């Protein structure tokens, strides 16, 4: 197949989840393609497949993770995102690479920093305790020079606020300051959403404690 034909075929496969599990080896084989576009698409799809079928993705995780060291920003972006999706499905599969992900908070490419936040949100959904001591990294990203990164950074706090509101409490004043001063309306709205989630989480925790006394 030509590159456009192969890309279209991967697009069709993306839409047909019933064929995902049986095609994991095939999609993983495309990581050796000469085309950056095909490798990027394969990485993205492997992330989705790994979330849905973590038992079947295990042997291909190292190959996907290897692209975190790529000199091509698109491949770093997609590899980080794939680890986030797979890690949401089963953290143990990406545990060897988790600490390394934090280096991408300072990546020179904004899209890679953005992908790092997305990946972290995914992992935090089912493994929130991992992030208790890591929040200063995301606090710094609230002041990132790139607007898209600043728009996404509050979402990590929102995800955690629903699960571990105590983790977010020390950052509420910072979130409020950003909500009052950032030039971007979406950043301000997302910060307010994180604060609201933290308030709701604290109330739920207090209610649980009351119910068990």
Buried (B, 14 or more C-beta within 10 A) or exposed (E): EEEEEBBEEBEEBBEEEEEBBEBBEEBBEBBEBEBEBBBBBBBBBBBBBBBBBBEBBBEBBEBBBEBBEBEBBBBBBBBBBBBBBBBBBBBEBBEEBBEBBEEBBEBEBBBBBBBBBBBBBBBBBEBBEBBEEBBEBBBEBBEBEBBBBBBBBBBBBBBBBBBBBEBBBEBBEBBBEBBEEBEEEBBBEBBBBBBEBBBEBBEEEEEEEEEEE
